[in-house]
């Protein structure tokens, strides 16, 4: 194969886009070749270049290089977004930034908890020096790519959301690469995003974390139903994308959802004078036991035709002695199941944690504390470090502190710095406050 002289620039170096064009593959595929060192590349002005000699050597060694076939794509469910300005993963991870964390406290406190004021890309780069592979849980609620600025109830500027479309996606993608490196092998990440752009973000997360590590797309009901005068359904939910670093190793505590009073009335309508609310279940099951204990007569009765006792007769005697067998007027026995013994319900992927109005919060987009309680309880341990690099009001950090986790918060908003400092000092929560300072 020969090199197209129209594409080759005068320096004898090819850009990633030019290599992709000549190979007739996507830019993402070329990035993979560079990351895996199948193609030698050099870094010039934060971008990778491939020499003509290295490209020709690659062609000689890989004469059948081609895009994955459709059947491969179908099997792996892998796809990627292509857009202008998309970085090579290796370029992001290898980029060197020089800076330091300077203490903003009067004196450094004896705690691992910290809030860092500064651009989160630079801060995450710096944290890789000390926390790579040590973060068990990440929750982030990044800007939604709305193109707007957001103010507090006092009209103070809180944060800007001016990046849109491919600029927003690349802004997020670059940070996701760094967050992946910070995650422990048992770690997971929850990314809270608006549905207008969330499905594009999912493709980015598939690329960064791997489709196989996708766990859930959680629908979060954020407000009461809307009655907008427009030709569309009301929008009262957003989404949380949940990925693991390694789905077979992730921390998962399987916290149950408590039974509500309405659910209790529905499932346990009767009230026992001694044991409280209850319902009853049959003590027999389908199938005949011809010679075993569960097919024999108990309390003078046999199982109904075609059925057997669910329990041994000794267990039935014990339940009866405890008053946990209810006998009907016709002499039909049923097992009493107590509401107080109910272990709770498996949490599903639709969550109702509505936001409070702006007049009730310290920061725009401040999330419901119970939402963060659920995430932290399910996906971290007592010794885990929780990270939120879009800290805002500090709700994630407060929830992590409440449940005894260590935490790291990052934000470059002066409003966030003000709110977190005031809130945590008022609650007497010790933490170290740093500012990221670039060094020349």
Residue pairs with C-beta under 8 A, 6 or more apart in sequence:
1 59
1 63
3 22
3 52
3 55
3 56
4 22
7 14
7 18
7 21
7 22
8 14
8 18
8 52
9 15
9 18
11 49
12 51
12 52
13 42
13 44
13 49
13 50
13 51
13 52
14 22
14 49
14 50
14 51
14 52
14 55
15 47
15 48
15 49
15 50
16 27
16 30
16 31
16 34
16 47
16 48
16 50
16 88
17 27
19 30
19 39
19 50
19 55
20 26
20 27
20 29
20 30
22 55
23 29
23 30
23 65
24 66
24 67
25 65
25 66
25 67
26 67
26 80
26 82
27 82
27 86
28 80
28 82
28 86
28 207
29 67
30 39
30 88
31 88
31 89
31 90
33 39
33 58
34 41
34 48
34 50
34 88
34 90
35 88
35 89
35 90
38 58
38 62
39 50
39 54
39 55
39 58
40 50
40 51
40 54
40 57
40 58
41 48
41 49
41 50
41 54
41 90
42 48
42 49
42 50
42 51
43 49
43 91
43 94
46 91
46 95
47 88
47 91
48 88
48 90
48 91
58 65
59 65
68 76
68 78
73 79
76 211
77 211
78 206
78 211
79 203
79 206
80 203
80 206
80 207
81 169
81 200
81 203
81 204
81 207
83 165
83 166
83 169
83 170
84 166
85 166
85 167
85 170
86 166
86 170
86 173
87 170
87 173
87 174
89 177
92 174
92 177
92 178
93 177
93 178
93 181
95 125
97 122
97 125
97 126
97 438
98 438
98 439
98 440
99 118
99 122
99 126
99 436
99 437
99 438
99 439
100 126
100 436
100 437
100 439
101 116
101 126
101 434
101 435
101 436
101 437
102 434
102 435
102 437
103 432
103 433
103 434
104 117
104 433
104 434
104 435
105 432
105 433
108 432
109 430
109 431
109 432
110 430
111 430
111 431
111 432
112 385
112 406
113 397
113 401
113 406
113 407
113 408
113 429
113 430
113 431
113 432
114 407
114 408
114 409
114 431
114 432
114 433
114 434
115 391
115 394
115 397
115 408
115 409
115 410
115 411
115 417
115 420
115 424
115 431
115 432
115 433
115 434
116 123
116 408
116 409
116 410
116 433
116 434
116 435
116 436
117 411
117 412
117 417
117 433
117 434
117 435
117 436
118 410
118 412
118 435
118 436
118 437
119 412
119 436
120 175
120 389
120 390
120 410
120 411
120 412
121 174
121 175
121 178
122 436
122 438
123 389
123 410
123 436
124 175
124 178
124 179
124 182
124 389
124 410
125 178
126 436
127 182
127 408
128 178
128 181
128 182
131 182
131 385
131 408
132 181
132 182
133 181
133 182
133 183
133 184
133 185
134 182
134 184
134 385
135 179
135 182
135 183
135 184
135 187
135 385
135 386
135 387
135 408
136 183
136 184
136 186
136 187
136 188
136 251
136 379
136 380
136 381
136 384
136 385
136 386
137 187
137 188
137 189
137 190
137 251
137 375
137 376
137 379
137 380
137 384
137 385
137 386
137 387
137 405
138 179
138 182
138 183
138 187
138 188
138 189
138 190
138 386
138 387
138 388
138 389
139 189
139 190
139 192
139 372
139 375
139 376
139 386
139 387
139 388
139 396
140 179
140 189
140 190
140 191
140 192
140 388
140 389
140 390
141 192
141 365
141 367
141 388
141 390
141 392
142 172
142 191
142 192
142 193
142 390
143 159
143 160
143 161
143 163
143 168
143 390
144 161
144 193
144 194
144 196
144 197
145 161
145 163
145 164
145 165
145 168
145 169
145 194
145 196
145 197
146 161
146 164
146 194
147 161
147 162
147 164
148 161
148 162
149 157
149 159
149 160
149 161
149 162
150 157
150 158
150 159
150 160
150 161
150 364
150 365
151 157
151 158
151 364
152 158
152 358
152 362
152 363
152 364
152 415
153 358
153 359
153 361
156 415
157 415
158 363
158 364
158 392
158 413
158 415
158 416
159 364
159 392
159 413
159 415
159 416
163 171
168 197
169 197
169 200
169 201
169 204
172 201
172 204
173 204
173 207
173 208
175 389
176 204
176 205
176 208
176 209
177 208
179 189
179 387
179 389
180 189
180 208
180 209
180 245
182 387
183 189
183 245
184 245
185 245
185 246
185 249
186 245
186 246
186 249
186 250
186 251
187 244
187 245
187 250
187 251
188 215
188 242
188 243
188 244
188 245
188 250
188 251
188 379
189 209
189 242
189 243
189 245
190 218
190 240
190 241
190 242
190 375
190 379
191 201
191 205
191 240
191 241
191 242
191 243
192 220
192 238
192 239
192 240
192 367
193 201
193 238
193 239
193 240
193 241
194 238
194 239
195 235
195 237
195 238
195 239
198 238
198 239
198 241
201 241
202 214
202 217
202 241
205 214
205 241
205 243
206 214
209 243
209 244
209 245
212 247
213 243
213 244
213 245
213 246
213 247
214 241
214 242
214 243
214 247
215 242
215 243
215 244
215 247
215 250
216 240
216 241
216 242
216 349
217 239
217 240
217 241
217 242
217 349
218 239
218 240
218 241
218 242
218 349
218 350
218 351
219 237
219 238
219 239
219 349
219 350
219 351
220 237
220 238
220 239
220 240
220 351
220 352
220 353
220 371
221 236
221 237
221 350
221 351
221 352
221 353
221 354
222 236
222 237
222 238
222 353
222 354
222 355
223 236
223 354
223 355
224 236
224 354
225 234
225 236
226 234
226 235
226 236
227 234
228 234
228 235
240 351
244 250
250 379
251 379
251 380
251 381
251 384
252 378
252 379
253 377
253 378
253 379
253 381
254 346
254 378
255 347
255 374
255 377
255 378
256 343
256 344
256 345
256 346
256 347
257 344
257 345
257 346
257 347
258 344
259 267
259 339
259 342
259 344
259 345
263 345
264 277
264 339
267 279
267 339
267 342
268 277
268 278
268 279
268 337
268 338
268 339
268 342
269 277
269 279
270 277
270 278
270 279
270 280
271 277
271 278
272 278
272 323
272 336
272 338
274 323
275 323
275 324
275 336
275 338
275 340
276 338
276 339
276 340
277 338
277 339
277 340
278 336
278 337
278 338
278 339
279 336
279 337
279 339
280 326
280 334
280 335
280 336
280 337
281 334
281 335
281 337
282 310
282 334
282 335
283 309
283 310
283 311
283 316
283 325
283 333
283 334
283 335
284 303
284 304
284 307
284 308
284 309
284 310
285 307
285 308
285 309
285 310
286 306
286 307
287 306
287 307
287 308
288 295
288 306
288 307
288 308
289 295
289 308
289 309
292 308
293 309
293 312
293 313
294 303
294 308
294 309
294 310
294 311
294 312
294 313
295 303
295 308
295 309
296 302
296 313
298 309
298 313
298 316
298 317
299 316
299 320
299 333
301 331
301 333
303 309
309 316
310 335
311 319
316 325
316 333
319 325
319 335
320 333
323 336
324 335
324 336
325 333
325 334
325 335
325 336
326 333
326 334
326 335
326 336
327 333
328 334
347 374
347 378
351 371
351 374
353 367
353 368
353 370
353 371
353 374
354 368
355 361
355 365
355 366
355 367
355 368
356 366
356 368
358 364
361 393
362 393
362 419
362 423
363 392
363 393
363 415
363 416
363 419
364 392
365 392
366 392
366 393
366 395
367 395
367 396
369 395
369 398
369 399
372 395
372 396
372 398
372 399
373 399
373 402
373 403
375 399
376 386
376 396
376 399
376 400
376 403
376 405
377 403
380 386
380 400
380 403
380 405
381 405
382 403
382 404
382 405
383 406
384 405
384 406
385 405
385 406
385 407
385 408
386 396
386 397
386 400
386 405
386 406
386 407
386 408
387 407
387 408
387 409
387 410
388 396
388 397
388 407
388 408
388 409
388 410
389 409
389 410
389 411
390 410
390 411
391 397
391 409
391 410
391 411
391 416
391 420
392 411
392 413
392 416
392 419
393 416
393 419
393 420
393 423
394 409
394 416
394 419
394 420
394 423
394 424
396 407
396 409
397 407
397 409
397 420
397 424
397 431
398 423
398 424
398 427
398 429
400 406
400 407
401 407
401 429
409 420
411 417
411 420
421 433
424 431
